[in-house]
Amino acid sequence: MPKNITTTFLSFSFVTLLSACSATQNENVSNRSSLELPVQSEIAQLPKDVASPEDVVDALTLSAILNEETPEPEVVQHDDVWKRIQSQLTMDVPQNRAVVAERNWYVRHPSYFERISKRATPFLYFIVEEIERRQMPIELALLPIVESAFDPFAYSHGRASGLWQFVPGTGNRFKLKQTWWYDGRRDVIAATHAALDYLSFLHKTLEGDWLNAIAAYNSGEGRLIRAIKRNRKKHLPTDFWSLDLPRETSAYVPKLLALADILKNEEEFNITWPRIANEPHIDVVDAKGQIDLAKAAKLAEMELNDLHQLNPGYNQWATDPKGPHKFVVPVDKVETFKQNLANLPKNERMSWSRYIVKSGDTLGLIAQKFNTSLAVLRDVNNIKGNIIRVRQALLIPTSSKALEEYSLTADNRLIKTQSKKRADKKINYTVKSGDTMWDISRDYKVNVRSLAKWNGMAPTDPIKPGQNLVIWQEEQKTTSSSTKKGVVRSVYYKVRSGDSLARIAQKFKVKVTDIAKWNNLNMKKYLQPGQSLKLYVDVTNT
């Protein structure tokens, strides 16, 4: 008999056998689950033309043998990670106003995808692998675009940091270490594991609804739970689109779905996602001890900034003395780094200085001077508390290069942020005891969010006495002819012996508080002869 006829016959017989078996069970064992096989005593009573469980197994086995030549479904291999993501997108994307509005923005800014792909290149393959391993929706691989535009150094007005934008509290909750030396929220490997752990938790907590879980990632599960409870109380649906959520969260999920829609239908929207090779780009090497980043870069045969860019969790010029000491490196540098690291004597991992304590020194001032932390000085020198004595010798870890060369440390990034011109006039302000961001913004008539942004902060970040802030203001406009207020010009005045703020203010017909503001003065301190003051005065009245 030809093979295809044989196969058809067996398939027909197999279906008949199963039907007969099922019918007999329903008739003879009516009070047992239809999925439970008959016991042996019942089998003996079955008619001879009804299949026993053994016959069913034999039929399945024979069918498998006859069809063993049937080819397995072809697994599509992609050479581009974006294509790999595209092939697995499954979330329903409603064409509502919220999604369309977000999608239209992305489509109007095609260059945005070039920037995204460039930043995502080292990390996207790793993220996709982790999501697939956990069997989570592949759309989550696009979430760092919404969160940070794939910038691991991103910092938001809500104190969220890193690729996955963890706030300090949630970072602590998911074991992301945050110290002066290291911030795990910016460590892409650690933060990715934490983000997927958090999303898994939210998915379970919110009864398996992925859109609600994603929304909760933005605003916290407490807010989503309360919104769901309110709707249930009113007998309303509890899906994402039916919940009353903050504006930011209401736009957050549509942004992700819009990106998924554009990726899935890139030709329709005429958007090109620059290719990212579908292969490992990075690997992790554990240095197993504190090490200077410049020395680590030399061992990996990399530029310092290139290594630091892959390891944004390191705030300072070296790894945290108490760890972690892991480095993300390109796959083609792994063996070189490992071999050179193994050959490096332990006493050459860090540079050290010997410092003799002078009169007036404090442990805090010494730590600040050498860009290290109090904890390190105490630990290295076996000091308890803060007491040191004059002529005491301290061992201090120091950077092997000038600190300016570690351009991605927290301090150098802050300097770059504060130096970026925002207006005509830059004011350097030193925080005093009792100051708040709100008070400073009111005194200088600037927006508190702008003030925070100029200083690489969030509006809710704490400030402390002695901290330096920059304030940008527009110069007062002058005209060539007199107006009702006259002609306002900037002048410089050199303080003379016996001068006071009140006397100078009276002379130039300005306010004492304005002079202090223009020159960043502490009004409780005396002026010094020869000191130069900048004043904005109406020259028609002087």
C-alpha positions in Angstrom: 0.0 0.0 0.0 1.5 3.5 -0.9 2.8 5.4 2.1 0.4 8.3 1.8 -2.6 5.8 1.8 -1.1 4.0 4.7 -0.7 7.2 6.7 -4.2 8.3 5.9 -5.6 4.9 6.9 -3.7 4.9 10.2 -4.7 8.5 11.0 -8.4 7.6 10.4 -8.0 4.4 12.5 -6.3 6.4 15.3 -9.1 9.0 15.5 -11.7 6.2 15.5 -9.8 4.4 18.3 -9.7 7.6 20.4 -13.4 8.3 19.9 -14.3 4.8 20.8 -12.2 4.9 23.9 -13.6 8.2 25.0 -17.2 7.1 24.4 -16.8 3.9 26.4 -15.3 5.8 29.3 -18.2 8.3 29.3 -20.7 5.4 29.4 -19.0 3.1 31.9 -17.3 5.5 34.2 -19.7 8.4 34.3 -18.6 9.7 37.7 -14.8 9.9 36.9 -13.0 12.7 35.1 -13.0 12.3 31.3 -9.2 12.7 31.5 -8.7 9.8 33.8 -8.0 6.4 32.2 -10.1 3.3 33.1 -8.7 1.0 35.8 -7.5 -2.5 34.8 -10.7 -4.3 35.9 -12.7 -2.0 33.7 -10.4 -2.7 30.7 -11.2 -6.4 30.8 -14.9 -5.6 30.5 -14.5 -3.3 27.4 -15.7 -4.7 24.0 -13.0 -6.2 21.9 -13.3 -3.6 19.1 -12.5 -0.7 21.5 -8.9 0.4 21.9 -7.2 -0.1 25.3 -4.7 2.6 26.6 -1.9 0.3 25.3 -3.4 0.4 21.8 -3.5 4.2 21.9 0.2 4.3 22.8 1.0 1.8 20.1 -1.0 3.9 17.5 0.8 7.1 18.6 4.2 5.4 18.3 3.4 3.9 14.9 2.2 7.3 13.6 5.4 8.9 14.8 7.5 6.3 13.1 5.6 6.7 9.8 6.0 10.5 10.0 9.6 10.6 11.2 10.7 12.0 7.8 8.5 15.1 8.2 10.8 18.1 8.4 10.8 20.1 11.7 9.6 23.7 11.5 12.4 25.9 10.2 13.9 28.1 12.9 14.5 31.5 11.4 18.0 32.8 12.0 18.4 36.6 12.0 21.6 38.5 11.6 20.1 41.7 13.1 18.9 41.9 16.7 16.1 44.3 15.7 14.9 41.7 13.2 15.1 39.1 16.0 12.9 41.3 18.2 10.6 42.1 15.3 9.9 38.4 14.6 8.6 37.9 18.2 6.4 40.9 18.7 3.0 39.7 20.0 1.4 42.5 21.9 -1.8 43.9 20.4 -1.3 47.5 19.4 -4.6 49.4 19.4 -4.8 52.3 16.9 -6.1 54.8 19.4 -5.3 58.4 19.8 -2.6 57.9 22.5 -0.6 55.3 20.5 -1.0 57.2 17.2 0.2 60.5 18.8 3.4 58.8 20.2 4.0 57.0 16.9 3.7 60.2 14.9 6.4 61.8 17.1 8.8 58.9 16.4 8.1 58.9 12.7 8.7 62.6 12.5 12.2 62.1 14.1 13.9 59.3 12.1 17.4 60.3 13.3 16.3 59.3 16.8 16.6 55.7 15.8 20.2 56.2 14.7 21.1 57.5 18.1 19.2 54.8 19.9 20.8 52.0 17.9 24.3 53.4 18.5 23.8 53.5 22.2 22.0 50.1 22.3 24.6 48.2 20.2 26.8 46.9 23.1 23.8 45.9 25.3 20.8 44.9 23.2 21.8 41.4 22.4 22.4 40.7 26.1 19.0 42.2 27.0 17.2 40.1 24.4 18.9 36.9 25.6 17.8 37.6 29.1 14.2 38.3 28.1 14.0 35.2 26.0 15.5 33.1 28.8 12.8 34.2 31.2 10.1 33.8 28.5 8.9 37.4 28.9 7.4 39.5 26.1 10.1 40.6 23.7 8.5 44.1 23.6 10.3 44.7 27.0 13.6 44.9 25.0 12.3 48.3 23.7 11.6 49.6 27.2 15.0 51.2 27.7 14.2 53.4 24.7 11.2 54.8 26.6 13.0 55.0 29.9 16.4 56.5 28.9 16.8 56.5 25.1 19.4 53.7 25.9 21.6 56.2 27.8 23.1 54.4 30.8 24.1 57.8 32.3 20.6 59.2 32.1 19.3 61.0 35.2 15.7 62.2 35.4 13.8 64.9 37.4 12.4 62.1 39.5 15.8 60.9 40.8 15.8 57.9 38.4 19.1 56.8 37.1 20.5 54.5 34.4 19.3 52.6 31.4 16.3 51.2 33.3 15.8 54.4 35.3 15.7 53.1 38.9 14.9 55.5 41.7 17.1 55.0 44.8 14.4 53.2 46.8 13.5 50.7 44.1 17.2 50.2 43.4 17.8 49.3 47.0 14.7 47.0 47.0 16.2 45.0 44.1 19.7 44.9 45.6 21.4 47.5 43.4 24.2 48.8 45.5 24.6 52.6 45.7 27.7 54.1 47.2 30.1 57.0 46.6 32.2 54.7 44.5 29.5 52.8 42.6 25.9 53.0 41.5 24.3 49.7 40.5 21.4 51.5 38.9 23.8 52.5 36.0 25.5 49.1 35.8 23.7 47.8 32.7 24.2 44.1 33.6 23.0 44.4 37.2 20.2 46.8 36.4 18.9 44.6 33.6 18.6 41.7 35.9 16.9 43.9 38.5 14.5 45.4 36.0 13.3 42.0 34.7 13.0 40.8 38.3 10.8 43.8 39.0 8.7 43.4 35.9 8.2 39.7 36.6 7.0 40.6 40.1 4.7 43.3 38.8 3.2 40.9 36.2 2.5 38.4 39.0 1.1 41.0 41.4 -1.2 42.5 38.8 -2.8 39.2 37.8 -0.9 38.5 34.7 -1.7 41.8 32.9 1.5 42.9 31.1 0.3 46.4 30.2 -0.6 47.1 33.8 2.7 45.6 34.8 4.6 48.0 32.4 2.5 50.9 33.7 3.4 50.0 37.3 7.1 49.9 36.4 6.7 53.6 35.6 4.5 54.7 38.5 4.8 51.9 41.1 2.5 49.0 41.8 0.8 50.9 44.6 -0.7 53.4 42.3 -1.8 50.8 39.8 -3.4 48.7 42.6 -5.3 51.7 43.9 -6.5 52.6 40.4 -7.7 49.0 39.9 -9.5 49.0 43.2 -11.3 52.3 42.3 -12.5 50.8 39.0 -13.7 47.6 40.6 -15.6 49.5 43.2 -17.4 51.3 40.3 -17.8 48.0 38.4 -15.6 49.3 35.6 -13.0 47.4 33.6 -9.5 47.2 35.1 -7.4 47.0 31.9 -4.7 49.7 31.4 -6.8 51.7 28.9 -9.7 51.9 31.5 -7.6 53.1 34.5 -7.3 56.7 35.7 -3.5 57.1 35.8 -1.1 60.1 35.9 -0.4 61.7 32.5 3.2 60.5 32.4 2.1 56.9 32.9 -0.9 57.2 30.5 1.7 58.1 27.8 4.3 55.6 28.9 2.6 52.4 27.7 1.5 54.0 24.4 5.1 55.0 23.7 6.3 51.4 24.1 3.4 50.1 21.9 4.1 52.8 19.3 7.8 51.6 19.1 6.7 48.0 18.7 4.3 49.0 15.9 7.0 51.0 14.1 9.4 48.1 14.3 6.8 45.6 13.2 5.8 47.7 10.2 9.0 49.6 9.5 8.5 49.6 5.8 5.0 51.1 6.1 6.4 53.9 8.3 9.6 54.3 6.2 11.7 54.0 9.3 15.2 52.3 9.3 16.5 50.7 12.4 20.3 50.6 12.0 21.5 47.0 12.0 22.9 45.6 15.2 24.7 42.2 14.7 22.7 39.4 16.3 25.7 38.1 18.3 27.3 38.7 21.7 29.0 42.1 21.8 30.2 42.1 25.5 31.2 39.8 28.2 31.9 40.2 31.9 35.3 39.8 33.6 35.7 39.9 37.4 38.9 41.7 38.5 38.4 40.3 42.0 39.7 43.3 43.8 39.8 47.1 43.7 41.6 48.5 40.6 42.1 51.8 39.0 40.0 52.2 35.9 42.9 53.6 33.9 45.0 50.5 34.7 42.0 48.2 33.9 41.7 50.0 30.5 45.4 49.5 29.8 45.1 45.8 30.7 42.2 45.4 28.3 44.1 47.4 25.6 41.3 50.0 25.5 40.9 53.7 25.8 39.9 54.8 29.3 36.6 56.4 28.2 35.7 53.4 26.0 36.0 51.1 29.0 34.2 53.5 31.3 31.3 53.9 28.8 30.7 50.2 29.1 30.9 50.3 32.9 28.8 53.4 33.8 28.2 52.1 37.3 31.6 53.3 38.5 31.3 56.8 39.9 34.9 57.4 40.6 38.4 56.6 39.1 38.5 53.1 40.7 36.1 50.3 41.6 34.5 50.3 45.1 37.0 48.8 47.6 34.2 46.4 48.7 33.1 45.6 45.2 31.8 44.9 42.8 34.9 44.7 40.6 33.3 43.3 37.5 34.1 44.8 34.1 32.0 44.7 30.9 34.4 44.4 28.0 34.0 43.8 24.2 34.1 40.0 23.5 37.3 40.4 21.5 39.1 41.9 24.5 38.1 39.3 27.1 41.1 37.0 26.8 43.6 39.8 26.6 42.1 41.4 29.7 42.0 38.2 31.7 45.6 37.3 30.8 47.0 40.7 31.6 45.0 40.9 34.8 46.4 37.6 36.0 50.0 38.8 35.3 49.5 42.1 37.2 51.0 42.1 40.8 48.3 42.9 43.4 50.2 45.9 44.7 50.1 47.5 41.2 46.3 47.6 40.9 46.2 51.0 42.7 48.6 53.9 43.2 49.2 55.0 46.8 50.4 58.2 48.4 51.8 58.9 51.9 50.4 61.9 53.5 51.5 63.6 56.8 48.7 65.2 58.7 49.1 69.0 59.3 47.6 71.3 61.8 44.0 72.1 60.8 43.5 68.9 58.8 40.5 66.8 59.2 39.8 63.4 57.8 37.0 64.8 55.7 39.2 67.5 54.2 41.9 65.0 53.4 39.4 62.7 51.7 38.1 65.6 49.7 41.6 66.7 48.7 42.5 63.3 47.4 39.1 62.5 45.9 38.5 59.5 48.0 36.0 58.7 50.7 36.1 58.8 54.5 35.3 55.1 54.7 38.3 54.2 52.5 40.7 56.4 54.6 39.4 54.8 57.8 39.6 51.2 56.4 43.1 51.6 54.8 44.6 53.3 57.9 42.7 51.3 60.5 41.1 54.5 61.9 38.0 54.3 64.1 35.9 57.5 64.1 37.4 60.8 62.7 40.2 61.5 65.1 43.7 62.0 63.6 46.8 63.7 65.0 49.3 66.1 63.6 52.3 64.4 61.9 50.3 61.1 61.6 51.2 59.3 58.4 48.2 58.2 56.3 48.2 55.9 53.3 45.9 57.3 50.6 44.8 55.6 47.3 45.3 57.9 44.4 44.5 57.8 40.7 47.2 56.8 38.3 46.2 59.6 35.9 45.1 63.2 36.4 41.5 63.2 37.6 40.4 65.3 34.5 41.3 62.3 32.3 38.6 60.2 34.0 35.9 62.3 32.1 33.0 60.0 32.9 33.4 60.0 36.7 30.4 61.6 38.6 32.4 64.8 39.4 33.6 65.3 35.8 30.2 64.7 34.4 28.8 67.3 36.8 31.5 69.8 35.8 30.6 69.3 32.1 26.9 69.7 32.9 27.4 72.9 34.9 29.7 74.4 32.3 27.1 74.1 29.5 26.0 77.6 28.6 22.3 78.1 29.3 22.0 81.9 29.4 24.1 85.1 29.2 25.2 85.2 32.9 26.6 82.4 35.0 26.5 82.7 38.8 28.4 80.4 41.1 26.5 79.8 44.3 27.7 78.1 47.4 25.0 76.4 49.4 24.5 77.8 52.9 23.0 76.1 56.0 19.2 76.2 55.7 19.1 76.6 51.9 16.7 74.7 49.8 16.4 74.4 46.0 13.1 76.1 46.2 14.5 79.1 48.1 17.4 79.5 45.8 15.2 79.3 42.7 12.9 82.0 44.2 15.8 84.3 45.2 17.3 84.2 41.7 13.9 84.1 39.9 14.6 80.9 38.0 12.6 77.7 37.6 13.5 75.1 40.2 13.5 72.3 37.6 15.9 74.4 35.5 18.1 75.0 38.5 18.2 71.2 39.1 19.0 70.4 35.5 21.8 72.9 35.3 23.4 71.1 38.3 22.8 67.5 37.2 20.2 67.0 39.9 16.5 66.3 40.5 14.4 69.0 42.2 13.9 66.7 45.1 17.6 65.9 45.6 19.0 67.1 48.9 21.6 69.8 49.0 24.2 70.4 51.7 26.2 73.4 53.0 29.4 74.0 50.9 27.9 72.4 47.8 28.6 74.5 44.6 25.6 75.3 42.3 25.5 77.2 39.1 22.7 79.6 38.2 22.1 81.0 34.7 20.4 84.3 34.1 19.7 86.4 31.1 21.6 89.8 31.1 19.4 92.7 31.6 18.7 94.4 28.3 20.0 97.9 27.7 18.9 100.5 25.2 20.8 103.5 23.7 18.2 105.9 24.8 16.6 106.6 28.2 13.4 104.9 29.2 11.2 105.4 32.1 13.8 103.4 34.2 16.8 105.0 32.6 19.8 103.2 31.1 20.8 100.1 33.0 24.4 99.0 32.6 26.8 96.7 34.3 29.7 98.4 36.2 32.5 97.2 38.4 33.2 98.8 41.7 36.4 98.2 43.8 35.7 98.1 47.5 37.4 100.8 49.5 38.4 100.8 53.2 35.3 101.5 55.3 32.8 100.4 52.6 29.8 98.4 53.5 27.1 96.8 51.3 24.6 99.4 52.6 26.8 102.3 51.8 27.5 101.0 48.2 23.8 100.2 47.7 22.9 103.8 48.8 25.6 105.3 46.5 24.4 103.5 43.4 20.7 103.5 44.3 20.4 99.6 44.3 19.3 97.1 46.9 21.7 95.4 49.3 20.2 92.0 48.4 20.7 92.6 44.7 24.4 93.3 45.2 24.7 90.1 47.2 22.8 88.2 44.6 24.8 89.6 41.6 28.1 88.7 43.4 27.2 85.5 45.2 28.0 87.2 48.6 27.4 86.0 52.1 25.8 89.0 53.7 27.1 88.0 57.1 30.7 88.4 56.0 32.6 91.7 55.7 33.7 93.2 52.4 37.5 93.3 51.8 39.3 96.4 50.5 40.2 95.8 46.9 37.4 93.4 46.3 35.6 93.8 42.9 31.9 94.0 42.8 29.7 93.8 39.7 26.7 96.1 39.8 23.7 96.7 37.5 22.9 100.4 37.8 20.7 103.0 36.2 23.5 105.3 34.9 21.1 108.2 34.4 20.6 108.4 38.2 24.3 108.2 39.2 
